[in-house]
Every structure is written in structure tokens, then in C-alpha cells.
Amino acid sequence: MSEDQNVQNTAPKGAIGRFLAMPADTLPKTLFVAVTLCLVASMIVSAVAVALRPAQEVNKLKDKQVNILQVAGVYEKGVDVAEAFAAFEPHVLELETGRFTDQFDAKTFDDRASADNPDTSVALTDDPAAIGRKSQFVTVYLLRDDAGAIDKVILPIHGYGLWSTLYGFIALEENGNDIYGLQFYSHAETPGLGAEVDNPRWKSLWRDKKLADENGMLQITVAKSVPAAGAEYHVDALAGATLTSRGVDNLVKFWMGEAGFAPFLTNLKAGEI
């Protein structure tokens, strides 16, 4: 066999062979290695995300329960969250009628998914809380005293601030008008400004405030100055966070108003809950 024939027989064959024969620092090989690494890394990340999803869901549920315990004033450091939360009664509420429904399982009902579902939500034209769609059903929580009477009512609230939608809970006394507490568990407001909604000092300002006056008019206000209705309806606005404060004011008024929990609160005050 001639030398030329030997070279021909040992030369790389086909596209793969020609690619492998290229020097390592060529552009095609560099791109191939980069793309391969990206694909492998993305597969690993996806696999880890899927594997951790159950744990993430458990932690998300626990965080929500902790926030409900805190806003109701029954959370203590080191407490067994699941055991403490068992004292709360979850109920799915139909907002329009202000009455509980057994159409859904209260333990698994997803308020946020319901708000995105056209079958269980409505698009808002009058939308001061800037939420776009409102679920017709929400999960509320009742806490009873030792005698079985309602002690506190925990209601979910949400609305847009400056940069994000704030999700939280408001706790009311058994009369449906006196506020026990308010706090948010999810938002992306500006640290040091709008994020001061998480400041314990500011959250404490909500304690013992009232929603409505003796005539049933909704008066609760988040503002820099005390409204004409009086200090018992006033929560001081966050310093340097005008738009976040306005957002909180709007969302609280929306959810405590006729489009929100007003029918339910009317039934509660009438002893029909």
C-alpha cells in the first residue's frame, strides 16, 4: 500500500470525524463545549428544582401558617407550628354572599390559583388595589376560645404597592370591626422604605384600630395625618414610602369594603357565622 493510500485510510471520515480533527481552540469546538456545558448544567438545575419542590411547598405552607399565628397573636418561638395551627378553622368563603361554601376543600383550596382561573374569578373595572382579577372565593380562618365562641377572624388581603403585590392577613376581633393585627408575608417593596411594612413598630400601630364608624361607614385610613373620623381609624403612613402607604390604604379599604369582606362581616356581626 502506498503512503498516499495509508494517509487516505487514516484520515477522519464524515462530519464528526472532521469536527474531532479540528484543533481544540477553534470556534466550532469552543461553541460546542459551551453549549454542552449549559445543557448539562440546566438539566442538573432542573432535576434539583423538581427534587426540592415538595420540600419547598412544605416550607411555603409552614411560613403561611406562621404568619397566621403571628397576626392572631398566638405565635411563640419554638412552638410546634402544625400543632398550634390546628386550633384554626379554615373555611372557603364566597365573597358575594359572605357565607361559607362546601364547594371546595378548605385545607387544599388555593386562593391565588382561584384568582387566575376565569371560572372562579372576575375581572375588575373598579380596581383600587390594582389586582386585576378577584377570586370569588377565598380562605378565611376562625380562632375560637375555650367556650367555642369566635375569638378572632383572619382574612387574606393583597394589593399592589410601589414595586410589587403585597400578600398578607388582617386579624379582626370577634365583633368584625376592631383590628387585632395586620402583616404581610410576601412583597418586594424597597428595603428601608416600603419594606418597613415588616417593621414590628409599624405593625403594632394597627392594634385596636377600627374599620368602620357607628354608622357602618368604612373609615380606616393609612395616611400622614389623622382623618376627620378620628385617631381610632388612623394608621400612620410609612416615612418616605408614600406609594407603598397609599397601596396599603387602597388594598385594606378594598378588601374591607363591599367588593371584599363587607357581606361576610355583616353576617358575622349579625351572629350568622
Contacts in CASP RR format, 6 or more apart in sequence:
PFRMAT RR
TARGET T0000
AUTHOR 0000-0000-0000
METHOD contacts of the structure
MODEL  1
MSEDQNVQNTAPKGAIGRFLAMPADTLPKTLFVAVTLCLVASMIVSAVAV
ALRPAQEVNKLKDKQVNILQVAGVYEKGVDVAEAFAAFEPHVLELETGRF
TDQFDAKTFDDRASADNPDTSVALTDDPAAIGRKSQFVTVYLLRDDAGAI
DKVILPIHGYGLWSTLYGFIALEENGNDIYGLQFYSHAETPGLGAEVDNP
RWKSLWRDKKLADENGMLQITVAKSVPAAGAEYHVDALAGATLTSRGVDN
LVKFWMGEAGFAPFLTNLKAGEI
1 9 0 8 1.000
12 18 0 8 1.000
12 20 0 8 1.000
12 21 0 8 1.000
19 28 0 8 1.000
19 29 0 8 1.000
19 32 0 8 1.000
22 28 0 8 1.000
22 29 0 8 1.000
23 29 0 8 1.000
62 81 0 8 1.000
62 82 0 8 1.000
63 185 0 8 1.000
64 185 0 8 1.000
65 81 0 8 1.000
65 82 0 8 1.000
65 85 0 8 1.000
66 75 0 8 1.000
66 81 0 8 1.000
67 168 0 8 1.000
67 169 0 8 1.000
67 183 0 8 1.000
67 185 0 8 1.000
68 85 0 8 1.000
68 88 0 8 1.000
68 141 0 8 1.000
68 154 0 8 1.000
68 169 0 8 1.000
69 75 0 8 1.000
69 79 0 8 1.000
69 81 0 8 1.000
69 84 0 8 1.000
69 85 0 8 1.000
70 183 0 8 1.000
71 154 0 8 1.000
71 168 0 8 1.000
71 169 0 8 1.000
71 170 0 8 1.000
71 171 0 8 1.000
71 180 0 8 1.000
71 181 0 8 1.000
71 182 0 8 1.000
71 183 0 8 1.000
72 88 0 8 1.000
72 141 0 8 1.000
72 143 0 8 1.000
72 152 0 8 1.000
72 154 0 8 1.000
72 171 0 8 1.000
72 180 0 8 1.000
73 171 0 8 1.000
73 180 0 8 1.000
73 181 0 8 1.000
74 84 0 8 1.000
74 87 0 8 1.000
74 143 0 8 1.000
75 84 0 8 1.000
87 143 0 8 1.000
87 144 0 8 1.000
88 141 0 8 1.000
88 142 0 8 1.000
88 143 0 8 1.000
88 154 0 8 1.000
89 141 0 8 1.000
89 142 0 8 1.000
89 143 0 8 1.000
89 144 0 8 1.000
90 106 0 8 1.000
90 107 0 8 1.000
90 139 0 8 1.000
90 140 0 8 1.000
90 141 0 8 1.000
91 100 0 8 1.000
91 106 0 8 1.000
91 139 0 8 1.000
91 140 0 8 1.000
91 141 0 8 1.000
91 142 0 8 1.000
92 100 0 8 1.000
92 101 0 8 1.000
92 102 0 8 1.000
92 103 0 8 1.000
92 104 0 8 1.000
92 105 0 8 1.000
92 106 0 8 1.000
92 109 0 8 1.000
92 137 0 8 1.000
92 138 0 8 1.000
92 139 0 8 1.000
93 99 0 8 1.000
93 100 0 8 1.000
93 101 0 8 1.000
93 137 0 8 1.000
93 138 0 8 1.000
93 139 0 8 1.000
93 140 0 8 1.000
93 261 0 8 1.000
93 264 0 8 1.000
94 100 0 8 1.000
94 101 0 8 1.000
94 136 0 8 1.000
94 137 0 8 1.000
95 134 0 8 1.000
95 135 0 8 1.000
95 136 0 8 1.000
95 137 0 8 1.000
95 138 0 8 1.000
95 259 0 8 1.000
95 260 0 8 1.000
95 261 0 8 1.000
95 263 0 8 1.000
95 264 0 8 1.000
96 136 0 8 1.000
96 263 0 8 1.000
97 263 0 8 1.000
98 261 0 8 1.000
98 263 0 8 1.000
98 264 0 8 1.000
98 266 0 8 1.000
98 267 0 8 1.000
99 264 0 8 1.000
99 267 0 8 1.000
99 272 0 8 1.000
100 273 0 8 1.000
101 137 0 8 1.000
103 137 0 8 1.000
104 137 0 8 1.000
106 139 0 8 1.000
109 137 0 8 1.000
109 139 0 8 1.000
111 135 0 8 1.000
111 137 0 8 1.000
111 138 0 8 1.000
111 139 0 8 1.000
111 156 0 8 1.000
114 120 0 8 1.000
114 121 0 8 1.000
114 135 0 8 1.000
114 136 0 8 1.000
114 137 0 8 1.000
114 138 0 8 1.000
115 121 0 8 1.000
115 131 0 8 1.000
115 133 0 8 1.000
115 134 0 8 1.000
115 135 0 8 1.000
116 133 0 8 1.000
117 135 0 8 1.000
120 135 0 8 1.000
120 136 0 8 1.000
120 137 0 8 1.000
121 133 0 8 1.000
121 134 0 8 1.000
121 135 0 8 1.000
121 136 0 8 1.000
122 133 0 8 1.000
122 134 0 8 1.000
122 136 0 8 1.000
123 132 0 8 1.000
123 133 0 8 1.000
124 131 0 8 1.000
124 132 0 8 1.000
124 133 0 8 1.000
124 134 0 8 1.000
124 259 0 8 1.000
126 259 0 8 1.000
128 250 0 8 1.000
128 251 0 8 1.000
128 253 0 8 1.000
128 254 0 8 1.000
129 158 0 8 1.000
129 159 0 8 1.000
129 160 0 8 1.000
129 247 0 8 1.000
129 250 0 8 1.000
129 251 0 8 1.000
129 254 0 8 1.000
129 255 0 8 1.000
130 159 0 8 1.000
130 160 0 8 1.000
130 161 0 8 1.000
130 247 0 8 1.000
130 250 0 8 1.000
131 158 0 8 1.000
131 159 0 8 1.000
131 160 0 8 1.000
131 165 0 8 1.000
131 251 0 8 1.000
134 259 0 8 1.000
134 260 0 8 1.000
138 155 0 8 1.000
138 156 0 8 1.000
139 156 0 8 1.000
140 153 0 8 1.000
140 154 0 8 1.000
140 155 0 8 1.000
140 156 0 8 1.000
140 264 0 8 1.000
141 153 0 8 1.000
141 154 0 8 1.000
142 150 0 8 1.000
142 152 0 8 1.000
142 153 0 8 1.000
142 154 0 8 1.000
142 273 0 8 1.000
143 150 0 8 1.000
143 151 0 8 1.000
143 152 0 8 1.000
143 153 0 8 1.000
143 154 0 8 1.000
144 150 0 8 1.000
144 151 0 8 1.000
145 151 0 8 1.000
149 174 0 8 1.000
150 174 0 8 1.000
150 268 0 8 1.000
150 273 0 8 1.000
151 173 0 8 1.000
151 174 0 8 1.000
152 171 0 8 1.000
152 172 0 8 1.000
152 173 0 8 1.000
152 174 0 8 1.000
152 180 0 8 1.000
153 171 0 8 1.000
153 172 0 8 1.000
153 173 0 8 1.000
153 174 0 8 1.000
153 176 0 8 1.000
153 268 0 8 1.000
154 169 0 8 1.000
154 170 0 8 1.000
154 171 0 8 1.000
154 172 0 8 1.000
155 169 0 8 1.000
155 170 0 8 1.000
155 171 0 8 1.000
155 172 0 8 1.000
155 255 0 8 1.000
155 261 0 8 1.000
156 167 0 8 1.000
156 168 0 8 1.000
156 169 0 8 1.000
157 167 0 8 1.000
157 168 0 8 1.000
157 169 0 8 1.000
157 170 0 8 1.000
157 182 0 8 1.000
157 251 0 8 1.000
157 252 0 8 1.000
157 255 0 8 1.000
158 165 0 8 1.000
158 166 0 8 1.000
158 167 0 8 1.000
158 168 0 8 1.000
158 251 0 8 1.000
158 255 0 8 1.000
159 165 0 8 1.000
159 166 0 8 1.000
159 167 0 8 1.000
159 247 0 8 1.000
159 250 0 8 1.000
159 251 0 8 1.000
159 254 0 8 1.000
160 166 0 8 1.000
160 247 0 8 1.000
160 251 0 8 1.000
161 187 0 8 1.000
161 189 0 8 1.000
161 243 0 8 1.000
161 244 0 8 1.000
161 246 0 8 1.000
161 247 0 8 1.000
161 248 0 8 1.000
161 251 0 8 1.000
162 189 0 8 1.000
162 190 0 8 1.000
162 194 0 8 1.000
162 241 0 8 1.000
162 243 0 8 1.000
162 244 0 8 1.000
162 247 0 8 1.000
163 188 0 8 1.000
163 189 0 8 1.000
163 190 0 8 1.000
164 187 0 8 1.000
164 188 0 8 1.000
164 189 0 8 1.000
165 186 0 8 1.000
165 187 0 8 1.000
166 184 0 8 1.000
166 186 0 8 1.000
166 187 0 8 1.000
166 189 0 8 1.000
166 197 0 8 1.000
166 247 0 8 1.000
166 248 0 8 1.000
166 251 0 8 1.000
167 184 0 8 1.000
167 185 0 8 1.000
167 186 0 8 1.000
167 187 0 8 1.000
168 182 0 8 1.000
168 183 0 8 1.000
168 184 0 8 1.000
168 185 0 8 1.000
168 186 0 8 1.000
169 182 0 8 1.000
169 183 0 8 1.000
169 185 0 8 1.000
170 179 0 8 1.000
170 181 0 8 1.000
170 182 0 8 1.000
170 206 0 8 1.000
170 252 0 8 1.000
170 255 0 8 1.000
170 256 0 8 1.000
171 179 0 8 1.000
171 180 0 8 1.000
171 181 0 8 1.000
171 182 0 8 1.000
172 178 0 8 1.000
172 179 0 8 1.000
172 180 0 8 1.000
172 211 0 8 1.000
172 265 0 8 1.000
173 179 0 8 1.000
173 180 0 8 1.000
174 268 0 8 1.000
175 269 0 8 1.000
176 211 0 8 1.000
176 265 0 8 1.000
176 268 0 8 1.000
176 269 0 8 1.000
177 210 0 8 1.000
177 211 0 8 1.000
177 212 0 8 1.000
177 265 0 8 1.000
177 269 0 8 1.000
178 208 0 8 1.000
178 209 0 8 1.000
178 210 0 8 1.000
178 211 0 8 1.000
179 206 0 8 1.000
179 207 0 8 1.000
179 208 0 8 1.000
179 209 0 8 1.000
179 210 0 8 1.000
179 211 0 8 1.000
179 220 0 8 1.000
180 207 0 8 1.000
181 203 0 8 1.000
181 206 0 8 1.000
181 207 0 8 1.000
182 203 0 8 1.000
182 206 0 8 1.000
182 252 0 8 1.000
183 197 0 8 1.000
183 198 0 8 1.000
183 203 0 8 1.000
184 197 0 8 1.000
184 198 0 8 1.000
187 195 0 8 1.000
187 197 0 8 1.000
189 195 0 8 1.000
189 197 0 8 1.000
189 241 0 8 1.000
189 244 0 8 1.000
190 241 0 8 1.000
190 244 0 8 1.000
193 238 0 8 1.000
193 240 0 8 1.000
193 241 0 8 1.000
193 244 0 8 1.000
194 238 0 8 1.000
194 240 0 8 1.000
194 241 0 8 1.000
194 244 0 8 1.000
194 245 0 8 1.000
196 202 0 8 1.000
196 238 0 8 1.000
196 239 0 8 1.000
196 241 0 8 1.000
197 203 0 8 1.000
197 238 0 8 1.000
197 244 0 8 1.000
197 248 0 8 1.000
202 236 0 8 1.000
202 238 0 8 1.000
205 235 0 8 1.000
205 236 0 8 1.000
206 235 0 8 1.000
208 232 0 8 1.000
209 220 0 8 1.000
209 232 0 8 1.000
209 233 0 8 1.000
209 234 0 8 1.000
209 235 0 8 1.000
210 219 0 8 1.000
210 220 0 8 1.000
210 232 0 8 1.000
210 233 0 8 1.000
211 218 0 8 1.000
211 219 0 8 1.000
211 220 0 8 1.000
211 233 0 8 1.000
211 256 0 8 1.000
211 265 0 8 1.000
212 218 0 8 1.000
212 219 0 8 1.000
212 220 0 8 1.000
213 219 0 8 1.000
213 229 0 8 1.000
213 233 0 8 1.000
218 253 0 8 1.000
218 256 0 8 1.000
218 257 0 8 1.000
218 262 0 8 1.000
219 227 0 8 1.000
219 229 0 8 1.000
219 230 0 8 1.000
219 233 0 8 1.000
220 233 0 8 1.000
220 235 0 8 1.000
220 252 0 8 1.000
220 253 0 8 1.000
220 256 0 8 1.000
221 227 0 8 1.000
221 229 0 8 1.000
221 233 0 8 1.000
221 234 0 8 1.000
221 235 0 8 1.000
221 249 0 8 1.000
222 235 0 8 1.000
222 236 0 8 1.000
222 237 0 8 1.000
222 245 0 8 1.000
222 246 0 8 1.000
222 247 0 8 1.000
222 248 0 8 1.000
222 249 0 8 1.000
222 252 0 8 1.000
223 234 0 8 1.000
223 236 0 8 1.000
223 237 0 8 1.000
223 245 0 8 1.000
223 249 0 8 1.000
224 236 0 8 1.000
224 237 0 8 1.000
226 234 0 8 1.000
227 233 0 8 1.000
227 234 0 8 1.000
237 245 0 8 1.000
237 249 0 8 1.000
238 244 0 8 1.000
238 245 0 8 1.000
254 260 0 8 1.000
255 261 0 8 1.000
256 262 0 8 1.000
256 265 0 8 1.000
264 273 0 8 1.000
267 273 0 8 1.000
END
